[in-house]
Amino acid sequence: MTDAMEVDHVEVTIGAEEDEEDVTVLEDALKQADELPVGSGQIPYFLKVIENNELTGPKASQLKERAVYDLTRAYCAAQQYDQVVEFVTGASGQAFLSTITKAKTAKVVRQLLDIVCTAAPEAHTMQESVARSIIQWTEQEKRSFLRQRVEAKLASILFVQHKYVEALEICDRLLHELKKLDDKQLLVETHLLESKVHFALRNLPKAKAALTASRTAANAIYVTPRLQADIDSMSGTIHTEEDDYNTAHSYFLEAFEQLDQMNNDEEAIIALKYMMLCRILDSLRKALFLSSSGNVGIKSKDESVDLSGLLTSKQAIKYAGSEIQAMSAVAKAASNRNLKEFQEVLEQYSSELLGDLLIKHHLHVLREQLLESNLIRIIEPYSCVELSHIASLIEMPVVVVEKKLSQMILDGKLHGILDQGKGQLVVYEESEKDRAMEKGLQVIANMDAVVTSLFERSQALRTVMM
């Protein structure tokens, strides 16, 4: 009995040593690949590890998994993007995925797609091809759970490519499935992406509704700081569009603090720029009065744009650079109410300011406000003034000035007419509005309500008598 146990023990030990030798061979191949620069030179070593079908143990699977991730990075570094798609759908990738559990497969596939998006952030077409190939494979293998997550990733890739209609179709289909399964985590992410797509399409009511749905689902689960920062940033964006700059600033501050703690400098700078934008817009809203009161364009020291407290904080000071300089220059030009200086800032920092959808839109609104403010301040002393004189004072072409004045007249911000034959602007004096017609319409509306009420009561009495 003892001899037999000793023999079994020896056999197990020998088998373990053989297995250890084989795994060591895989480790040596990975070490050789690590000694080379990331790129095409590493690819043969990684393929050698992955295509070794003799080993299927836990440690061998772990090494093969690592080789799959490193192989994807090597393909991306060598810009062999077609090989990534071929590997996912080809024999090598499928052979490895067939040897691991379904849960492990889902993790590997999702991690592979994340590596592709991180290693080649600009290769959106390749990312889309890889995602669609994985979705096709999941449909064949009937992996619904994995398919939904890859489709969510595909929708985000399409969003970056500005393919908003396709992204919205995927989101709608996903939400229909996820509500049945009650997958809160993916519901939060999909509703948030839906909100971003609607905002990009300038559909603010639907963007706000989708964001509300995302926040509602997020309240029921634990949300990672990264996802919470995205939700706060989108909330700030919606409030900025609604001109609620104080609330928007609070949301952007929450997002900035979380991104700063995660050392996500790239997105933290964007959140800081949004905070500066809200501070600029809020200050100018208090200082610019586009009304018929004659107080347009009044400059007050109390209402000047002050960003010193925001930029000298311990968290924000490390993000100093061209992005922050651009927003500071905008704040300075806006404080001076100088349209020419504002235009020069936009030209000097065009890449920093006009590359962001939210900042670009609101800087355009700010430019229009400054233009209107300067025009009304110039024409205020006159009852009749030549357009060429206005254009020379504001240092803009006559055509642009004429177009803007006509728009202001139609919007009711300026009372007057344009005499195009003489090239003049005739300004009318303010007069009190005739309230007789408004009161007459109000009386008629009240009488209509009374008659309708009496008619309904008469019908109710007839019904009772019958």
GIVEN-V737997 format. One record per residue. RES is the residue in one letter. OMEGA is omega in degrees with one decimal (* if undefined). Layout:
res->RES omega->OMEGA
res->RES omega->OMEGA
//
This chain:
res->M omega->-179.8
res->T omega->179.4
res->D omega->-179.3
res->A omega->179.0
res->M omega->178.9
res->E omega->178.6
res->V omega->178.8
res->D omega->-178.8
res->H omega->178.7
res->V omega->179.8
res->E omega->179.2
res->V omega->-179.6
res->T omega->179.6
res->I omega->179.1
res->G omega->179.9
res->A omega->179.6
res->E omega->178.3
res->E omega->179.3
res->D omega->179.5
res->E omega->177.8
res->E omega->-179.4
res->D omega->179.7
res->V omega->178.1
res->T omega->177.2
res->V omega->178.1
res->L omega->179.1
res->E omega->178.8
res->D omega->179.1
res->A omega->178.6
res->L omega->178.2
res->K omega->177.6
res->Q omega->178.6
res->A omega->-179.6
res->D omega->179.8
res->E omega->-179.8
res->L omega->174.7
res->P omega->-178.0
res->V omega->-179.3
res->G omega->-173.2
res->S omega->-179.2
res->G omega->-179.0
res->Q omega->-170.2
res->I omega->-179.1
res->P omega->-179.6
res->Y omega->-179.8
res->F omega->177.8
res->L omega->178.1
res->K omega->179.4
res->V omega->-174.7
res->I omega->-175.9
res->E omega->175.9
res->N omega->-176.2
res->N omega->-177.8
res->E omega->-177.0
res->L omega->178.8
res->T omega->-178.8
res->G omega->-178.1
res->P omega->-177.7
res->K omega->178.1
res->A omega->178.2
res->S omega->178.8
res->Q omega->178.8
res->L omega->178.0
res->K omega->177.6
res->E omega->177.2
res->R omega->179.6
res->A omega->177.9
res->V omega->179.3
res->Y omega->-178.8
res->D omega->178.0
res->L omega->178.4
res->T omega->177.3
res->R omega->179.9
res->A omega->177.4
res->Y omega->-179.1
res->C omega->178.9
res->A omega->177.9
res->A omega->-179.6
res->Q omega->174.8
res->Q omega->-172.4
res->Y omega->178.7
res->D omega->179.5
res->Q omega->177.1
res->V omega->178.8
res->V omega->-179.1
res->E omega->179.2
res->F omega->-178.6
res->V omega->-175.7
res->T omega->-175.2
res->G omega->-174.2
res->A omega->-176.4
res->S omega->-179.4
res->G omega->-178.4
res->Q omega->178.8
res->A omega->179.3
res->F omega->-177.9
res->L omega->-179.3
res->S omega->-176.9
res->T omega->-178.0
res->I omega->-176.9
res->T omega->-179.1
res->K omega->178.9
res->A omega->178.5
res->K omega->178.3
res->T omega->179.2
res->A omega->179.7
res->K omega->-178.0
res->V omega->-177.3
res->V omega->179.9
res->R omega->178.6
res->Q omega->179.1
res->L omega->179.7
res->L omega->177.4
res->D omega->178.0
res->I omega->178.6
res->V omega->-178.4
res->C omega->179.8
res->T omega->-176.4
res->A omega->179.7
res->A omega->-173.8
res->P omega->-178.0
res->E omega->-177.6
res->A omega->-175.0
res->H omega->179.6
res->T omega->177.6
res->M omega->177.8
res->Q omega->178.8
res->E omega->-179.8
res->S omega->179.2
res->V omega->-179.0
res->A omega->180.0
res->R omega->177.1
res->S omega->178.8
res->I omega->178.5
res->I omega->178.6
res->Q omega->178.5
res->W omega->-179.9
res->T omega->177.1
res->E omega->177.8
res->Q omega->-179.2
res->E omega->179.9
res->K omega->176.3
res->R omega->-174.4
res->S omega->-177.6
res->F omega->178.9
res->L omega->-179.8
res->R omega->-178.7
res->Q omega->179.8
res->R omega->177.5
res->V omega->176.8
res->E omega->176.2
res->A omega->177.0
res->K omega->178.1
res->L omega->178.5
res->A omega->178.2
res->S omega->176.5
res->I omega->178.0
res->L omega->178.2
res->F omega->178.3
res->V omega->178.7
res->Q omega->-178.4
res->H omega->174.0
res->K omega->-169.3
res->Y omega->-177.5
res->V omega->179.0
res->E omega->179.2
res->A omega->-179.6
res->L omega->177.1
res->E omega->178.4
res->I omega->179.2
res->C omega->-179.8
res->D omega->179.7
res->R omega->179.2
res->L omega->-178.6
res->L omega->178.0
res->H omega->179.3
res->E omega->-174.0
res->L omega->178.7
res->K omega->176.6
res->K omega->-178.4
res->L omega->-178.2
res->D omega->176.5
res->D omega->-172.2
res->K omega->-175.9
res->Q omega->-179.3
res->L omega->175.3
res->L omega->179.0
res->V omega->-177.3
res->E omega->-177.1
res->T omega->177.0
res->H omega->178.9
res->L omega->177.3
res->L omega->177.0
res->E omega->178.2
res->S omega->179.2
res->K omega->-180.0
res->V omega->178.9
res->H omega->178.5
res->F omega->177.8
res->A omega->176.8
res->L omega->179.1
res->R omega->175.6
res->N omega->-172.6
res->L omega->179.5
res->P omega->179.7
res->K omega->176.6
res->A omega->179.2
res->K omega->178.9
res->A omega->179.0
res->A omega->178.1
res->L omega->176.8
res->T omega->177.6
res->A omega->179.1
res->S omega->179.9
res->R omega->178.4
res->T omega->178.6
res->A omega->-178.9
res->A omega->-179.9
res->N omega->-175.8
res->A omega->-176.2
res->I omega->171.7
res->Y omega->-179.8
res->V omega->179.6
res->T omega->179.1
res->P omega->180.0
res->R omega->179.6
res->L omega->178.4
res->Q omega->176.7
res->A omega->176.7
res->D omega->179.6
res->I omega->179.5
res->D omega->179.5
res->S omega->178.6
res->M omega->176.5
res->S omega->176.7
res->G omega->178.4
res->T omega->179.7
res->I omega->-179.9
res->H omega->176.0
res->T omega->177.8
res->E omega->178.8
res->E omega->178.2
res->D omega->174.7
res->D omega->-169.1
res->Y omega->179.4
res->N omega->177.7
res->T omega->179.0
res->A omega->178.6
res->H omega->179.2
res->S omega->178.7
res->Y omega->179.3
res->F omega->176.9
res->L omega->177.5
res->E omega->179.4
res->A omega->-179.0
res->F omega->-178.6
res->E omega->179.1
res->Q omega->179.2
res->L omega->178.3
res->D omega->178.0
res->Q omega->178.7
res->M omega->-178.0
res->N omega->175.6
res->N omega->-171.1
res->D omega->-175.6
res->E omega->-178.9
res->E omega->176.5
res->A omega->177.8
res->I omega->179.0
res->I omega->178.4
res->A omega->178.0
res->L omega->176.9
res->K omega->177.8
res->Y omega->177.3
res->M omega->178.2
res->M omega->178.4
res->L omega->179.0
res->C omega->179.3
res->R omega->179.0
res->I omega->-177.0
res->L omega->-179.6
res->D omega->179.3
res->S omega->-178.0
res->L omega->177.0
res->R omega->178.9
res->K omega->-174.9
res->A omega->-178.0
res->L omega->179.5
res->F omega->179.1
res->L omega->-178.4
res->S omega->-178.0
res->S omega->-176.7
res->S omega->-178.5
res->G omega->-179.5
res->N omega->-176.0
res->V omega->173.9
res->G omega->179.2
res->I omega->-179.1
res->K omega->-179.6
res->S omega->178.8
res->K omega->-179.0
res->D omega->-176.5
res->E omega->176.9
res->S omega->-176.4
res->V omega->-178.3
res->D omega->-179.6
res->L omega->-175.1
res->S omega->180.0
res->G omega->-179.2
res->L omega->-173.3
res->L omega->-178.8
res->T omega->177.8
res->S omega->-176.0
res->K omega->-177.9
res->Q omega->-172.3
res->A omega->-171.7
res->I omega->-178.0
res->K omega->-179.4
res->Y omega->179.8
res->A omega->-179.3
res->G omega->-176.8
res->S omega->-179.7
res->E omega->-179.5
res->I omega->176.9
res->Q omega->179.9
res->A omega->-180.0
res->M omega->176.8
res->S omega->177.4
res->A omega->176.3
res->V omega->179.4
res->A omega->180.0
res->K omega->179.9
res->A omega->179.3
res->A omega->178.1
res->S omega->-179.9
res->N omega->-176.8
res->R omega->-175.9
res->N omega->-176.5
res->L omega->-179.4
res->K omega->178.2
res->E omega->178.5
res->F omega->180.0
res->Q omega->178.1
res->E omega->177.9
res->V omega->179.1
res->L omega->179.2
res->E omega->-177.9
res->Q omega->-177.8
res->Y omega->-176.6
res->S omega->-178.5
res->S omega->-178.5
res->E omega->-172.6
res->L omega->-172.0
res->L omega->178.5
res->G omega->179.8
res->D omega->-174.9
res->L omega->-176.8
res->L omega->-179.0
res->I omega->180.0
res->K omega->-178.3
res->H omega->-174.8
res->H omega->173.6
res->L omega->174.2
res->H omega->176.7
res->V omega->179.6
res->L omega->178.2
res->R omega->178.3
res->E omega->178.5
res->Q omega->179.1
res->L omega->178.5
res->L omega->178.7
res->E omega->180.0
res->S omega->-179.5
res->N omega->179.5
res->L omega->-178.0
res->I omega->178.3
res->R omega->-179.5
res->I omega->-174.0
res->I omega->-176.0
res->E omega->-178.1
res->P omega->-170.1
res->Y omega->166.8
res->S omega->175.3
res->C omega->-176.1
res->V omega->179.7
res->E omega->-179.5
res->L omega->179.3
res->S omega->178.4
res->H omega->177.1
res->I omega->-178.7
res->A omega->179.7
res->S omega->179.7
res->L omega->-176.9
res->I omega->177.1
res->E omega->177.3
res->M omega->178.9
res->P omega->-179.2
res->V omega->-178.6
res->V omega->-179.7
res->V omega->179.6
res->V omega->-179.6
res->E omega->179.7
res->K omega->-178.4
res->K omega->179.0
res->L omega->178.2
res->S omega->177.6
res->Q omega->178.6
res->M omega->177.9
res->I omega->-179.7
res->L omega->179.8
res->D omega->179.2
res->G omega->178.6
res->K omega->179.9
res->L omega->-179.7
res->H omega->-179.9
res->G omega->178.4
res->I omega->174.7
res->L omega->175.5
res->D omega->-174.4
res->Q omega->178.0
res->G omega->179.8
res->K omega->-178.6
res->G omega->-175.9
res->Q omega->172.3
res->L omega->178.0
res->V omega->-176.5
res->V omega->178.8
res->Y omega->174.4
res->E omega->178.7
res->E omega->177.4
res->S omega->-179.4
res->E omega->-179.5
res->K omega->176.9
res->D omega->-176.5
res->R omega->-174.9
res->A omega->-178.2
res->M omega->179.8
res->E omega->179.1
res->K omega->177.2
res->G omega->178.1
res->L omega->178.0
res->Q omega->177.3
res->V omega->179.2
res->I omega->179.5
res->A omega->178.2
res->N omega->177.9
res->M omega->178.4
res->D omega->178.6
res->A omega->179.4
res->V omega->-179.1
res->V omega->179.1
res->T omega->179.1
res->S omega->178.3
res->L omega->179.2
res->F omega->179.4
res->E omega->178.2
res->R omega->179.2
res->S omega->178.4
res->Q omega->178.7
res->A omega->177.4
res->L omega->177.4
res->R omega->179.9
res->T omega->-180.0
res->V omega->-178.5
res->M omega->178.2
res->M omega->*
//
